[in-house]
Amino acid sequence: MSSYDVIFIGGGPAGYVGAIRCAQLGMSVAVVEREGLGGTCVLWGCIPAKALLESASIAEKVKKGAEFGVTAGDVKLDYGVAMKRSRGVSNQNSKGVEFLFKKNKITWIKGTARISAKNSVTVKTDDGKEEKHDARKAICISTGSRVKGLPQAGLELNKTTVLSSDEALTLEKAPRTMAIVGAGAVGCEFADVFAAFGTQVTIVEVAKQLLPLEDDDVGVELAKAFKKRGITMLTSAKIGDVKVGKTSVKFSVDIAGKKQDIEVEKVLVAAGRAPNIDEIGIKELGVAMTERGFIKINERMETSVKGIYAIGDVAGPPMLAHKGEREGIVFAEYLAGQPHVHNVNYGNIPNATYCHPEVASIGMTERELKEKKIPYKIGRFPFSANGRARTSGETDGFVKILSDPKYGEILGAHIIGAHATEIIHELAVARENEFTVEEVELAIHAHPTLSEAIAEATLDTLGKMINF
């Protein structure tokens, strides 16, 4: 039996970041991970998907090259090549985490873990052997989440015609036709990718708009951009009459009582994820769960069982890598007895969707403010009036800032447009430090930049907008 201060079960963003911070704080650390370090985000999610989206972006830009005085010859789109590049990027990132483990003297135990006691983990290795490891201070569950099909609708994942995002990331070629069920971040990102590589994409969403968790105006704007690219969008839609074949899938879509039949080569199910909590021993230990099936934790990441902690997707939404990373840091600092630990600010976690145009947001939507009857002002500025956006030919979208009418507190911010996922962080910092819209505007923004649209939107809330 090996003994460590802390054992993490799962080496994704939450687990590996928490492990590194624990090691920095002087603890001996082991991480049990059965696949590769970096977890789903690095191997099957964030990183490979964004690599494919970069390929999609280049494909779209090439089509518009003549407008910029750059005329290319015959352009060949090859999804297989883009896919292999994305796998290479993922593997490179995973190797990077391995390097960080060596640098911080963290032990990687390769295998599948089960908590056999409050301070003990049993690991089944790849060769079928079992090892026991002791955790003197804590066991931290960071096993992440997995994709799930829609068996209730007849769309059981089969890896050939009904796919999850995992299988979509390893296709050798883009299908001729594809239906994407679910218009959240994952669904919209893959719609972008496959449409760029020539697939006729149909998005099917039960909610009334794309990106239903985002501000309504953002969903409307994204739909306009997708329509221009020939993507079919069926919202407020209910799926029925599913027939899964060896080479195609047939189903009907009911929208307000009107049915239409659809047949596609592939269906990509992008409708949610489930926590990886089966067979890790928490049920036997009596670890309390939330009503939605996640592990229940407090602000210190403690579960109901002393010495057992949980971070990342298993601890509930938002199921975002950067949320899990922050939880890992907070867990480590509390465990080490650090003074003045800054708890996770769950109300200030940015959302990011990397389709084109990109979408990013922080804080409350206009819909949420109305539901809670919170007074607000709207400041808005379109990228069509932004000089930098015009130079790059990326004028779709806008910045929308929702603020308190009395004091100027930023209640929410919503960006759809080029590089939205990068420029949102000015507003994340502003909200974290309780800056007002006036204080954001007082910071001089370089010209010409996309970030000027943020300054203009804040000016709009003050009735002083200059460039529109």
C-alpha positions, 0 to 999 in steps of 0.5 A: 500500500502506498500512502499520500496526503491526497488522492484524486480520482480523475485527472481532468481539469478539476482533478489535475489543477487541484492536484498541482495546487495541493503539490504546490502547498506541500502535500504528497499527491496521487491522481488515479486516471484510467485514460489520459491526463487532462480528462474529457476536456483535453481528450474528447471535449474542449480541446479537440472540438476547438481545434476542429472549429479552427479548421472550420474557421479557415474553411469559411475564411477561404471562401471569402478570400476574394473579398480581401484580394486573396484568390485561392485555387481549387480548395479541398475540404478534408474532415479526416485531416482536420480530425487527425490534427485535432487528435494531435493537439489533444495528445500534445495537451495531455502530454503537457499535463504529464510534464506538469505532474513530473514537475510537481512530483505528482504520482499518476496511478493509471487505472480505475478507482473505487473508494474502499474506505473513508481513507482508502482507494482500490485501483484496478490497473490495466493488467487486471491487478488491484492495488490499495492506496491510502489517503491521509488527509482527503480523497477528492472525487473529480471523475467528470461526466459523460455524454448520454443518448436520448433512449426515451426518444429512441436515440440510443447511442450506437457509435455508427449512425447515432453518435455522441460528440466522442464519435463525431471527433473521430469520423474519417469524413464529414457525412452528407447529411446530419441531424444534431439534437440539442442546440446548446454549446456542443450542438451549435459548435458541431453544427458549425464544424460540419456545415463548414466541411460541406455537411447539410446540417439540421439542428433540432431543439426542444426549446424555442431558440438556439443556446437556450441558456443564453440571452434571448437576443443572442439566440436570435442573432446566432440563428440569423448567422446560421441561416446565412450558412445554410444550416436548418434549425428546427426549434420548439421541436419534439422528436418521434417515430425514430427508426435507426438503420445501418446507414441512416436514421429516420424520424419525425419532428413535431412543431406546434402540431405540424409534423415533418419527416427527416432522414439523415446519414448521422444523428449527433446527440448533443443533449446533456451529460451525466456525472461519472459516479457509478461504481466508485463506492460513494453509495456504500459510504453514504455520500449525499446526492442532490435532487439532480443526481450530483454529489452534494458539496459545501463551499469547501468542496466537502461531501457529507462524509468526512474526508471525501470531497468532490469537484468539477462536473460530478459536483453539479452545474455549470459543467464547465472546465474552468468551474472545475479548475477553480473548485480544485484550487479552492479545495486545495487551499482549504485543505492546506489551511490557507488563510483568506480562501476566496470561495468560488463565485458561482454567479460570475463564471463565464460561458463560452461557445466557440461557433462562428460567430462566437458567444460569451456571457456572464451574469444574468440574462434579460429573461432572468432579470424580468423573472426576478423583477430586478430593474435594469438598463440595457447598453448595446453596441453592434459589431457592424459599427466597430472599426476592427470588426469591419477590417476583418469582415466579421461584423455579425453580432453585438455586445449587450450589457445589463446594468442596475439603473441606480448604481451602474452595477453590471448585472449581466453581459452578453457578447456574440461576435468574433473573439467573444470568448476572449473579450468577455473577460474584461467584464468578468474582471469588472464584475468580480471587482464590482466595477460599475459601467462608468468605471469600465468606460473610463478605462481607455480602450485601444483603437481599433479593437473589438473591445471598444464595443464593450466601452460603447455598450457601457456608454449606451447605458449612460446615454453617451454612445459615440459611434452608433 
